[in-house]
């Protein structure tokens, strides 16, 4: 896979967009502007690395066959396992294996754990080809990294890890809908908040927000200026949400409120995604800081807020009306 020496904008013109500001997070409008640039760079990266080529560099392998060889070099795998690892359908994985078998680079045998499927492994010739592939790719990336300062290499690795994680999270969130709260959602949202609160022992008698008198009519509260609430649906079932509203008694400060998720939504990265959406809205509304109150009973939430840049305050701000959440936190927007 040889690298092209053509300029970045070869083949298609680079979208002309304004770079986002230097704030901690970009606004939704800025993200919409950056999206075409990221798509352009991703396309160009795939082309530069030869992933659209019929051959993997100087070796008699297609890119899919090369990726298959690399995975089989780690361990013997079934077609289903290869399909999952390579993010391709089973027919394409099976086709890649068939070509490797014909080239005597791989072999199949009955899976000792399941006679209904085959186990694929490398032959001695396959291991030899894998070594050539590793050498070729190591040399290619050594040439690439030689163009960068050590600090740029570190930055590149961190950015690619972040990008890869975001892609994985986005894929896991397919089928999930995030939309503004409507009056028809009030009953369903109240049920979610009560269920999650009970799960963690945040009962009304202890002074938590589940005791709010507005809980059954939240669409009215978040329909006020400077406020917004989003719900999350999966398979047309309301399963969570979060919102932003002004913090009483603190001008220019908003509060991140009522972030609740049913178990079906957890572990998908949706809490971070929705929190970022709330913070983006807060910035667009002109708020200077975002406040929240939480409790040690919610360790996952504490970790999320810290990762977003929230810091613990020595004492509460404003007048939230809640006395049980003992950890006040603030983020400068």
C-alpha positions, 0 to 999 in steps of 0.5 A, a space after each residue: 500500500 504505497 502512499 500518494 504524494 498528491 495534496 490532501 484535496 486531490 480527487 475532491 475539493 475540501 469543504 470550506 468551513 470555519 474552524 471551531 473555537 477554542 472552547 472545551 466543547 464545540 457547539 452543535 452548529 460547529 459540529 455540523 460544520 466539522 462533519 464534512 471535513 472529518 468525512 473528507 479526511 476519513 475518505 482520503 485516509 482510506 485511499 492513502 492507505 490503499 484500502 481501495 486497492 486490489 492488492 495490499 502493497 506488494 503482496 498477493 493479498 487483498 486488504 480483506 485477506 490481509 486483515 484476515 491473515 492478521 487476525 488468524 495470526 493471533 488465534 484460530 477463529 470461526 467464520 462468525 468470529 472473523 466476521 465480527 472482528 473484521 466488521 464484515 458480513 459472514 459471506 465476505 469473511 467466508 470468501 476471504 478464508 476460501 481465497 486464503 485456503 486456495 493460496 495454501 495460507 490457511 486451513 480449516 478443520 472441525 471446531 472442537 466446540 461446535 461441529 456445525 462450524 469450521 475453525 480456521 488457522 494459518 498454515 506454515 506458509 500463512 505464518 511466513 506470509 504474515 511475517 512479510 505483511 508485518 514487515 511491509 506494514 511496519 516499514 510503511 508506518 515507520 516512513 509515515 511516523 518519520 514525518 512527525 515530531 514525537 509530540 505529534 506522534 503522541 497527539 496522533 495516537 490519542 486522537 485516533 484512539 478517541 476517534 475509534 472509540 467514538 465510532 464504536 460508541 456510535 455503532 452501538 447506539 444505532 436505533 436509539 433516538 434522542 429528541 426534545 421532551 414533549 407533553 406526551 412523554 411526561 408520564 413515561 419520563 416520570 416512570 423512568 425517573 422513579 424506577 431509576 431512583 428506586 434502583 439506587 435507593 434515592 427515595 422521595 423521603 430522603 430529599 432527592 429530586 424524585 420528590 419534585 412536585 413538577 415530576 409528572 409535568 416536566 414538559 412545562 418546566 423545560 418549556 421555559 426560556 433557557 431550558 431544554 430536556 431531551 428524552 432517549 427512545 429505543 424501539 419506541 420506548 422512552 428509556 431515559 433523558 437529561 436536561 438543562 435549566 437556569 439555576 435559581 439564585 445564580 445569574 448566568 449559571 445553568 444546572 444539568 438536571 434529571 439525568 436518568 437511564 434505564 438499564 437497557 441504555 447503560 454502557 452505550 456511551 449515551 450518558 456522555 453523548 447526552 451530557 455533551 448535547 446539554 452542555 452545547 445547548 447551555 453554551 448556545 444560550 449564553 450560560 457561563 457555567 453549568 452546575 449539578 448536584 450528585 451523590 456518592 451513591 452514583 459512582 458512574 455519574 461521578 466518573 462521567 462528570 469528572 471526565 467532562 471537566 466538572 470539579 467538586 465545590 466546597 459548598 452548594 450554589 443557588 437554590 435547587 430545593 434538594 438537600 440529599 445530594 451531597 456533592 456539588 460540582 461546577 463546569 466553566 463553559 
